[in-house]
Amino acid sequence: MKKYISLLLRLLITGVIFYLIFRKVDLHEVFNTMMQVNISLIMLALLFQFLSTFIASFRWKLVMQQIGFGKNFTFYLRSYFKGSFFNQALPTSIGGDALRVIDVARNGHRKRDAFYGVAVDRGLGLVGLLIFNLLANMLAPDLLPRNVFIILNILVLSGIIGFTIFYYLSHIKSLEQWLVTRVLVRISQQLGVVLADIPSTLKHLGFSLLIHLMALLSIYFIGNGVGLQFDILTYMVIVPPVILLTIVPISLAGWGVREGGMVGLFNLLGADPTLVISMSIIYGLALIVTSLPGLVIYLSGKHHL
């Protein structure tokens, strides 16, 4: 019952946000903009989003192998695509990360240990996004209003500091006595194994930055496809905070939150909200399209479940 209530609440929040957006933006104009989009640029966007998923799958493989899990890249690629499909296209009670945990556990591992590996992978993705945004803000310090710039950087730096503190949690032995903190300590221990030295740290953070760059290029080409004439650096500053907002599970797959965030930040630069919403909706659809291999993989293996 709690799962259904949670799903209904997220559906309601998604609907309310879109209602508020389309009170100020003409839905007919958005539809016309989407119909006139440059198809060649959309194809490029799909390609870069696929690349983002492939690289993310490879990073997950590296993480899991470093903490003692086997299997080849194909296994992690298939599992990652399935997880992406469940996250983007299915409003179900089981998320993509939970599906990845189950996939690993089916190969003779404890779900708890599989969960630790997925959590580490997620953490690396998050800190990569924070670093990506911080670097972009440093390259374009005058793009956003000063107060917005300061607030964003405080939040980003707080996240990076929080990740660093989390990395060292495993050294605080007193945290072992409580269940919740014990789980955090276990994840921190596995994170320490993955980021055991400088080369490993640079490798994983490099892959994380590359993953986000590929996804950002996807949004950039979609933006150009609908007529938003901003350079790539502008997207590097604007998009990461919006992606961070969509991580908060208050709507269905980030729908509504992503559109509201995009409009709010691009509005600071004088962008046409019709074009911004069109870009955001097309990107949401692109995420679904690029996750469809996960549906095929899931259905092809369903008889083994």
TIDO-506689 format. One line per field, with one value per residue (C-alpha): residue number from 0; residue in three letters; x, y, z. Coordinates in Angstrom, 2 decimals, decimal comma, m for minus. Each point is the difference from the previous one (the first is absolute). Layout:
// TIDO-506689
numar	(NUM  ...);
zavex	(ALA  ...);
xx	(X  ...);
yy	(Y  ...);
zz	(Z  ...);
// end
This chain:
// TIDO-506689
numar	(0  1  2  3  4  5  6  7  8  9  10  11  12  13  14  15  16  17  18  19  20  21  22  23  24  25  26  27  28  29  30  31  32  33  34  35  36  37  38  39  40  41  42  43  44  45  46  47  48  49  50  51  52  53  54  55  56  57  58  59  60  61  62  63  64  65  66  67  68  69  70  71  72  73  74  75  76  77  78  79  80  81  82  83  84  85  86  87  88  89  90  91  92  93  94  95  96  97  98  99  100  101  102  103  104  105  106  107  108  109  110  111  112  113  114  115  116  117  118  119  120  121  122  123  124  125  126  127  128  129  130  131  132  133  134  135  136  137  138  139  140  141  142  143  144  145  146  147  148  149  150  151  152  153  154  155  156  157  158  159  160  161  162  163  164  165  166  167  168  169  170  171  172  173  174  175  176  177  178  179  180  181  182  183  184  185  186  187  188  189  190  191  192  193  194  195  196  197  198  199  200  201  202  203  204  205  206  207  208  209  210  211  212  213  214  215  216  217  218  219  220  221  222  223  224  225  226  227  228  229  230  231  232  233  234  235  236  237  238  239  240  241  242  243  244  245  246  247  248  249  250  251  252  253  254  255  256  257  258  259  260  261  262  263  264  265  266  267  268  269  270  271  272  273  274  275  276  277  278  279  280  281  282  283  284  285  286  287  288  289  290  291  292  293  294  295  296  297  298  299  300  301  302  303  304);
zavex	(MET  LYS  LYS  TYR  ILE  SER  LEU  LEU  LEU  ARG  LEU  LEU  ILE  THR  GLY  VAL  ILE  PHE  TYR  LEU  ILE  PHE  ARG  LYS  VAL  ASP  LEU  HIS  GLU  VAL  PHE  ASN  THR  MET  MET  GLN  VAL  ASN  ILE  SER  LEU  ILE  MET  LEU  ALA  LEU  LEU  PHE  GLN  PHE  LEU  SER  THR  PHE  ILE  ALA  SER  PHE  ARG  TRP  LYS  LEU  VAL  MET  GLN  GLN  ILE  GLY  PHE  GLY  LYS  ASN  PHE  THR  PHE  TYR  LEU  ARG  SER  TYR  PHE  LYS  GLY  SER  PHE  PHE  ASN  GLN  ALA  LEU  PRO  THR  SER  ILE  GLY  GLY  ASP  ALA  LEU  ARG  VAL  ILE  ASP  VAL  ALA  ARG  ASN  GLY  HIS  ARG  LYS  ARG  ASP  ALA  PHE  TYR  GLY  VAL  ALA  VAL  ASP  ARG  GLY  LEU  GLY  LEU  VAL  GLY  LEU  LEU  ILE  PHE  ASN  LEU  LEU  ALA  ASN  MET  LEU  ALA  PRO  ASP  LEU  LEU  PRO  ARG  ASN  VAL  PHE  ILE  ILE  LEU  ASN  ILE  LEU  VAL  LEU  SER  GLY  ILE  ILE  GLY  PHE  THR  ILE  PHE  TYR  TYR  LEU  SER  HIS  ILE  LYS  SER  LEU  GLU  GLN  TRP  LEU  VAL  THR  ARG  VAL  LEU  VAL  ARG  ILE  SER  GLN  GLN  LEU  GLY  VAL  VAL  LEU  ALA  ASP  ILE  PRO  SER  THR  LEU  LYS  HIS  LEU  GLY  PHE  SER  LEU  LEU  ILE  HIS  LEU  MET  ALA  LEU  LEU  SER  ILE  TYR  PHE  ILE  GLY  ASN  GLY  VAL  GLY  LEU  GLN  PHE  ASP  ILE  LEU  THR  TYR  MET  VAL  ILE  VAL  PRO  PRO  VAL  ILE  LEU  LEU  THR  ILE  VAL  PRO  ILE  SER  LEU  ALA  GLY  TRP  GLY  VAL  ARG  GLU  GLY  GLY  MET  VAL  GLY  LEU  PHE  ASN  LEU  LEU  GLY  ALA  ASP  PRO  THR  LEU  VAL  ILE  SER  MET  SER  ILE  ILE  TYR  GLY  LEU  ALA  LEU  ILE  VAL  THR  SER  LEU  PRO  GLY  LEU  VAL  ILE  TYR  LEU  SER  GLY  LYS  HIS  HIS  LEU);
xx	(0,00  2,84  1,57  m3,27  m0,48  3,56  m0,63  m3,24  1,71  2,79  m2,57  m1,93  3,13  0,98  m3,47  m0,07  3,40  m1,01  m3,29  1,85  2,45  m2,68  m1,97  2,75  1,13  m2,20  m0,16  m0,89  3,19  2,06  m1,53  0,72  3,60  0,50  m1,44  2,45  3,11  3,16  m0,05  3,72  0,85  m2,46  1,78  3,30  m1,58  m1,16  3,50  1,63  m2,61  0,72  3,72  m0,72  m1,77  2,78  2,69  m2,09  m0,34  3,74  0,63  m2,41  1,87  3,29  m1,54  m1,48  3,14  2,15  m2,14  0,06  m2,84  0,51  m1,90  0,99  m0,93  m3,00  m1,67  0,36  m1,03  m3,19  m0,79  0,65  m2,30  m2,73  0,44  m0,17  m3,25  m1,59  1,11  m1,14  m2,95  m1,76  m1,73  0,52  0,78  3,34  2,66  2,87  2,57  m2,03  m0,14  3,78  0,38  m2,28  1,94  3,28  m1,53  m1,32  3,60  0,68  0,64  m1,79  m2,42  1,61  3,42  m1,50  m1,75  3,31  1,47  m2,96  0,14  3,69  m0,72  m2,79  2,25  2,69  m2,58  m1,25  3,42  0,95  m3,01  0,90  3,61  m1,21  m2,28  2,69  2,50  m2,60  m0,85  3,67  0,30  m3,06  m0,27  m1,99  m2,62  m2,57  m1,00  2,52  m2,35  m1,02  3,65  0,93  m2,93  0,69  3,68  m0,70  m2,33  2,49  2,94  m2,13  m0,76  3,66  1,01  m2,79  1,30  3,52  m1,26  m1,94  3,19  1,62  m3,00  1,50  2,74  m2,54  m0,39  m2,63  m2,50  m0,04  m2,35  m3,13  m1,69  m0,48  3,50  1,42  m1,42  1,58  3,32  m0,17  m0,65  2,85  2,30  m0,87  0,48  3,45  0,81  m1,12  1,87  3,00  2,63  0,38  m0,02  m3,23  m1,61  0,93  m1,22  m3,44  m0,50  1,16  m2,62  m2,65  0,84  m0,07  m3,42  m1,45  1,68  m1,65  m3,43  0,57  0,90  m3,27  m1,93  2,13  m0,87  m3,68  0,11  1,56  m2,56  m2,91  1,74  1,72  3,18  2,26  3,58  1,02  1,43  m3,42  m1,48  2,84  m0,99  m3,79  m0,70  1,85  m2,02  m3,19  1,19  0,76  m3,58  m1,38  1,91  m2,39  m2,83  m2,99  m1,29  m0,19  3,50  0,73  m2,79  m1,26  2,91  2,39  m2,24  m0,55  3,72  0,98  m2,48  1,02  3,74  m0,14  m2,46  2,86  1,72  m3,09  m0,77  m3,41  m1,83  m1,82  3,32  1,38  m3,02  0,07  3,67  m0,64  m2,95  1,90  2,94  m2,36  m1,30  3,60  0,76  m2,93  1,03  3,60  m1,18  m2,14  2,77  m0,54  m3,61  1,14  2,65  m2,50  m2,64  2,53  1,15  m3,37  m0,50  3,07  m1,53);
yy	(0,00  2,41  m0,63  0,82  3,14  1,09  m0,61  2,00  2,88  0,14  m0,11  2,83  2,13  m0,58  1,06  3,10  1,20  m0,42  1,77  2,96  0,07  m0,11  2,76  2,33  m1,80  m0,85  m3,79  0,36  2,00  m2,62  m2,73  1,95  0,60  m3,69  m0,89  2,35  m1,24  m0,72  m3,80  m0,26  1,65  m2,27  m3,03  1,41  0,51  m3,62  m1,16  1,93  m1,20  m3,58  0,68  1,33  m3,24  m2,16  1,83  m0,12  m3,76  m0,33  2,07  m2,25  m3,06  1,45  0,80  m3,47  m1,81  2,04  m1,03  m3,67  m0,66  m1,88  0,02  1,66  3,37  m1,42  m0,99  3,49  1,69  m2,07  0,59  3,74  0,33  m1,88  2,29  3,06  m1,24  m0,58  3,46  1,89  m1,82  m1,96  1,64  m3,14  m0,59  m1,60  2,43  m0,54  m0,21  m2,68  m1,95  0,20  m1,29  m2,94  m0,77  m0,20  m1,99  m2,62  m0,89  m1,38  3,21  1,43  2,82  2,03  m0,17  0,73  3,02  1,35  m0,19  1,78  2,67  0,63  0,29  2,50  1,99  0,26  1,23  2,63  1,38  0,02  2,19  2,35  0,36  0,49  2,84  1,58  0,06  1,54  2,69  0,88  0,34  2,28  1,86  2,89  m2,01  m0,13  2,74  0,27  m1,23  m3,03  m0,73  0,10  m2,18  m2,63  m0,17  m0,28  m2,93  m1,65  0,42  m1,31  m3,10  m0,60  0,51  m2,38  m2,64  0,43  m0,39  m3,09  m1,47  0,12  m1,35  m3,48  1,26  0,87  m3,35  1,26  0,20  m3,81  m0,28  1,33  m1,70  3,06  1,38  m3,52  m0,16  3,38  m1,23  m3,09  2,16  2,28  m3,01  m1,11  3,54  m0,07  m3,18  1,57  3,26  m1,70  2,21  3,10  m1,83  m1,84  3,19  1,93  m2,85  m0,23  3,74  0,35  m2,52  1,80  3,34  m1,61  m1,56  3,37  1,70  m2,47  0,60  3,75  m0,13  m1,83  2,87  2,55  m1,46  m0,20  3,64  1,01  m2,15  2,03  3,35  0,77  1,77  m0,36  m1,26  m3,27  1,75  1,46  m3,48  m1,20  2,64  m0,30  m3,70  m1,73  1,78  m1,06  m3,62  0,13  1,13  m2,98  m2,38  0,95  m2,58  2,33  m0,48  m2,74  m0,48  3,69  1,17  3,43  0,69  m0,07  2,30  2,44  0,12  0,54  2,83  1,64  0,07  0,70  2,80  1,77  0,21  1,27  m3,28  m0,62  m2,34  m1,69  m1,10  m1,03  m2,18  m1,54  m0,87  m1,51  m2,11  m1,29  m0,89  m1,91  m1,91  m0,60  m1,59  m2,36  m0,83  m0,73  m2,23  m2,19  m2,59  m0,66  m0,99  m2,45  m1,44  m0,29  m1,75  m2,33  m1,18  0,03  m3,74  m0,45  2,01);
zz	(0,00  0,85  m3,41  m1,79  2,08  m0,80  m3,72  0,10  1,82  m2,57  m2,80  1,66  0,45  m3,64  m1,14  2,20  m1,23  m3,65  0,70  1,48  m2,92  m2,69  1,66  m1,22  m3,14  m2,97  m0,37  m3,70  m0,60  1,82  m2,17  m3,20  1,10  0,66  m3,42  m1,74  1,80  m2,01  m0,37  m0,76  3,32  1,81  m1,43  1,24  3,42  0,11  m0,94  2,84  2,50  m1,06  0,48  3,48  0,92  m1,47  1,94  3,19  m0,44  m0,39  3,15  1,92  m1,25  1,26  3,38  0,47  m1,09  2,37  2,96  m0,90  m2,45  m3,23  m3,31  m3,25  m1,45  m1,88  3,27  1,49  m3,26  m0,20  3,65  m0,26  m3,00  1,87  2,97  m2,25  m1,54  3,39  1,13  m3,09  m1,50  2,74  2,98  2,08  3,65  m0,94  m1,14  m2,39  2,80  1,77  m3,27  m0,32  3,56  m0,82  m3,20  1,91  2,87  m2,43  m0,79  3,47  1,91  3,02  m0,79  2,73  m1,67  m3,41  1,50  1,30  m3,50  m1,61  2,73  m0,69  m3,72  0,71  2,30  m2,66  m2,48  2,42  0,94  m3,68  m0,74  2,87  m1,20  m3,57  1,11  2,18  m2,88  m2,32  2,55  0,32  m3,77  m0,24  3,32  m1,50  m1,89  2,81  2,46  2,83  2,73  m2,05  m0,80  3,70  1,10  m2,65  0,85  3,72  m0,69  m2,37  2,37  2,89  m2,04  m0,84  3,64  1,06  m2,42  1,40  3,58  m1,05  m1,48  3,46  1,95  0,00  2,34  2,72  1,74  2,46  m2,87  m0,19  2,98  m1,76  m2,94  m2,22  0,53  m0,37  m3,53  m0,77  1,34  m2,25  m3,06  1,04  0,29  m3,53  m1,25  1,58  m1,93  m3,28  0,63  1,57  m1,63  m2,14  m3,38  0,89  1,26  m3,12  m2,20  1,61  0,24  m3,60  m1,14  2,07  m1,62  m3,45  0,68  0,93  m2,96  m2,39  1,57  m0,08  m3,70  m0,56  1,62  m1,86  m3,40  0,90  1,11  m3,29  m1,78  1,41  m0,52  3,32  m1,07  3,03  0,06  1,63  3,08  0,77  0,02  2,23  2,57  m0,25  m0,48  2,92  2,74  m1,77  m0,21  3,72  0,62  m1,93  2,28  2,81  m0,39  0,17  m3,56  m2,61  m1,46  0,56  m2,33  0,93  2,32  m2,96  m2,07  2,87  0,81  m3,62  m0,45  3,27  m0,71  m3,74  0,75  1,82  m3,40  m1,82  m1,80  m1,57  2,43  m2,88  m1,48  3,40  0,84  m3,48  0,49  3,43  m1,14  m3,04  2,26  2,30  m3,01  m1,14  3,37  m0,51  m3,58  0,96  2,85  m2,29  m0,47  3,70  m0,72  m2,68  2,33  2,85  m2,13  m1,59  3,42  1,75  m0,33  2,23  2,86);
// end
